[in-house]
Amino acid sequence: YKNHGEDVNIVVLLQNARIKAAQGGFPLNVSNAWSGTKLIINDISNVEIKKLKDSLNAELPKLSSSSLQVETTQTSQYSDFDKFIWKAEVISLAEIAMLKQETTCVTIAKLEKFEVGNSGWYYDGCAECTKSVAVKDGKLKCYANHISSEPVPRYKLEVLGVDGKFKSHFVFWDSDCFKLIGKSALQMKNELVEAGEDNPLEFPFGLDAMLKKELAIRAVFQPKFNRLSVISFKD
């Protein structure tokens, strides 16, 4: 800015940035989109800057919001990872431990071990949706009142994730567990039954395929339960 002397119209162009509105305890934040961000100051060889400076010098009418929107839409290209972190706080496990409210976040963790709860590694799910089922009025129903002839086993695995000396508990649901393990909960349960075991608290060895993986994890932190409910992940 100081190097441009008496030039009245200094145009600063920031391309491919991530701008996040203030949310909860987090302030307004502008950050780079990894290696895709460009910061250009008063470079008239840039088409957008030259167009704007020419319009200012000639005192032409400003571009309409509709035409600006068209240009923005045509030039906006988001990578899979940009979509992965969209509207999420990118924070460490150490920072997650400080959160006091429900927050959607992306963090890095290595899956270390399973936390064995009272319900085991799967739950009885609905045949039409992912909700759990129970007997109501003599029929097997989920909370959405879908009726199933028999329950469908679905994964629900609580895993301890580690980042250095910091740890957090992640709950992985059916679809993500399938991606990591390579077998459905039904397949895994059938293998156990064939081996003479039907106790849901007995963890099959096949689940170990999830462990020791380091992942970027998108999750919702729930301070009430001190757990992160996993939405999706990337290697």
C-alpha positions in Angstrom: 0.0 0.0 0.0 2.8 2.4 0.9 4.6 1.7 -2.3 1.7 3.0 -4.5 2.3 6.7 -3.8 -0.6 9.0 -4.6 -2.8 6.5 -6.4 -6.2 7.0 -5.0 -7.7 3.7 -6.0 -5.7 0.9 -4.5 -7.4 -2.4 -5.5 -6.7 -5.5 -3.4 -8.0 -8.8 -4.9 -8.1 -11.9 -2.7 -9.0 -15.0 -4.7 -10.0 -18.4 -3.4 -10.2 -17.5 0.3 -12.2 -19.1 3.1 -14.3 -16.5 4.9 -16.3 -17.8 7.9 -18.9 -15.7 9.7 -18.7 -15.3 13.5 -20.3 -18.3 15.1 -20.7 -19.0 18.8 -17.5 -18.2 20.6 -15.5 -18.0 17.3 -14.9 -14.5 15.7 -15.1 -13.6 12.0 -12.3 -15.4 10.3 -10.6 -15.0 6.9 -8.0 -17.6 5.9 -6.3 -19.1 2.9 -7.7 -22.0 0.9 -4.6 -24.1 1.3 -2.4 -23.6 -1.8 -5.1 -22.0 -3.9 -5.2 -18.5 -2.4 -3.9 -15.5 -4.4 -3.4 -11.9 -3.0 -3.0 -9.3 -5.8 -2.5 -5.6 -5.1 -3.1 -3.0 -7.8 -1.8 -5.2 -10.6 -3.4 -3.7 -13.7 -2.3 -6.8 -15.8 -5.0 -8.6 -13.9 -8.3 -8.4 -15.8 -10.6 -7.9 -12.8 -8.4 -5.2 -11.3 -8.0 -3.3 -14.6 -11.8 -3.5 -15.2 -12.6 -2.1 -11.8 -9.9 0.7 -11.9 -11.1 1.7 -15.4 -14.6 1.9 -14.2 -13.6 4.0 -11.2 -11.5 6.4 -13.3 -14.3 6.8 -15.9 -16.9 7.1 -13.2 -19.0 4.5 -14.9 -22.0 2.9 -13.1 -21.0 0.0 -10.8 -21.6 -3.5 -11.9 -25.0 -4.8 -10.9 -25.1 -7.5 -8.2 -26.6 -9.9 -10.7 -23.6 -9.6 -13.1 -21.2 -9.9 -10.2 -22.9 -13.1 -9.1 -22.7 -14.6 -12.5 -18.9 -13.9 -12.6 -18.4 -15.3 -9.1 -20.4 -18.4 -9.9 -18.5 -19.1 -13.1 -15.1 -18.8 -11.5 -15.8 -20.5 -8.2 -14.3 -24.0 -8.0 -14.2 -25.9 -4.7 -12.1 -28.9 -4.2 -13.4 -32.0 -2.3 -11.4 -30.9 0.7 -12.9 -27.3 0.6 -16.3 -28.9 0.7 -15.1 -31.3 3.5 -14.2 -28.3 5.8 -17.1 -26.1 4.7 -18.6 -24.3 7.7 -16.4 -26.3 10.1 -13.8 -25.1 12.7 -10.4 -26.6 11.8 -9.0 -27.3 15.2 -6.8 -29.7 17.2 -7.9 -32.2 19.8 -6.4 -29.9 22.4 -8.7 -27.0 21.3 -11.7 -29.4 21.1 -11.3 -30.2 24.8 -11.8 -26.5 25.6 -15.2 -26.2 23.7 -18.3 -25.4 25.8 -20.9 -25.7 23.1 -21.9 -28.0 20.2 -19.5 -27.3 17.3 -19.0 -28.7 13.9 -15.2 -29.2 13.4 -12.5 -30.9 11.4 -9.5 -32.4 13.2 -6.7 -34.9 12.8 -6.5 -38.0 14.9 -5.1 -41.5 14.9 -7.6 -44.2 15.8 -6.0 -46.0 18.8 -8.5 -48.3 20.4 -12.2 -49.1 20.9 -14.1 -48.0 23.9 -16.4 -50.8 25.0 -19.8 -49.6 26.0 -22.9 -51.2 27.3 -24.5 -51.6 23.8 -21.6 -53.3 22.0 -20.3 -52.6 18.5 -23.7 -52.5 16.7 -27.3 -51.7 17.2 -30.6 -53.0 15.9 -31.5 -50.7 13.0 -34.5 -50.0 10.9 -34.7 -51.6 7.4 -35.8 -48.2 5.9 -33.6 -45.7 7.7 -30.6 -45.7 10.1 -32.6 -45.2 13.3 -32.7 -47.9 16.0 -35.8 -50.1 16.4 -37.8 -51.4 19.3 -41.0 -53.4 19.8 -44.1 -51.0 19.9 -47.7 -52.2 19.9 -46.5 -55.7 19.0 -44.5 -54.4 15.9 -40.9 -53.7 15.3 -40.7 -49.9 14.8 -38.2 -47.1 14.7 -38.7 -43.5 15.9 -40.0 -42.6 12.4 -42.6 -45.4 12.8 -41.2 -47.4 10.0 -42.1 -51.1 10.5 -39.4 -53.7 10.0 -39.9 -57.5 9.8 -36.5 -58.0 11.5 -33.8 -55.6 12.7 -30.8 -54.7 10.6 -27.5 -54.7 12.4 -25.8 -51.3 12.0 -22.4 -50.2 13.3 -22.0 -47.8 16.2 -18.4 -47.8 17.3 -16.8 -45.5 19.9 -13.1 -45.1 19.2 -10.4 -43.3 21.1 -8.6 -40.9 18.8 -5.1 -39.5 19.7 -3.1 -36.5 18.6 0.1 -36.4 20.5 -0.7 -36.4 24.2 -4.3 -35.3 23.6 -7.2 -37.7 23.2 -10.9 -37.6 22.3 -13.7 -40.1 21.9 -15.2 -40.4 18.4 -18.5 -42.2 17.6 -18.3 -43.7 14.1 -21.6 -44.7 12.5 -22.6 -47.4 10.0 -21.5 -46.0 6.6 -18.1 -44.7 7.8 -17.4 -48.0 9.6 -18.2 -49.9 6.4 -15.7 -47.8 4.4 -13.0 -48.4 7.0 -13.7 -52.1 7.6 -14.9 -53.2 4.2 -17.7 -55.4 5.6 -21.2 -54.5 6.7 -22.3 -55.0 10.3 -24.7 -57.8 9.1 -21.8 -59.7 7.4 -19.7 -59.3 10.6 -22.5 -60.5 12.8 -23.2 -63.5 10.6 -19.5 -64.5 10.8 -19.6 -64.3 14.6 -22.8 -66.4 14.7 -21.2 -69.0 12.4 -18.3 -69.2 14.8 -20.8 -69.8 17.6 -20.8 -66.3 19.2 -23.8 -64.0 19.2 -22.9 -61.6 22.1 -22.9 -58.0 20.9 -20.3 -57.1 23.5 -17.8 -59.6 21.9 -15.8 -57.5 19.5 -14.8 -59.4 16.3 -11.2 -59.2 15.2 -12.3 -57.8 11.8 -13.1 -54.5 13.4 -9.4 -53.9 14.0 -9.1 -52.8 10.4 -10.2 -49.4 11.6 -7.4 -49.0 14.1 -4.0 -47.3 13.6 -5.4 -45.1 10.8 -4.6 -41.4 10.9 -7.6 -39.5 9.5 -8.9 -36.0 8.9 -12.3 -36.3 10.6 -15.3 -34.0 10.3 -17.5 -34.4 13.3 -19.9 -32.6 15.7 -18.6 -32.1 19.2 -21.3 -32.7 21.8 -20.1 -31.3 25.2 -23.0 -32.9 27.0 -21.6 -36.3 26.2 -18.0 -35.2 25.7 -18.1 -37.1 22.4 -17.5 -36.3 18.7 -20.2 -37.7 16.4 -18.4 -38.4 13.1 -20.0 -37.0 9.9 -17.3 -38.1 7.4 -13.5 -38.6 7.1 -10.5 -38.5 4.7 -7.2 -40.2 4.8 
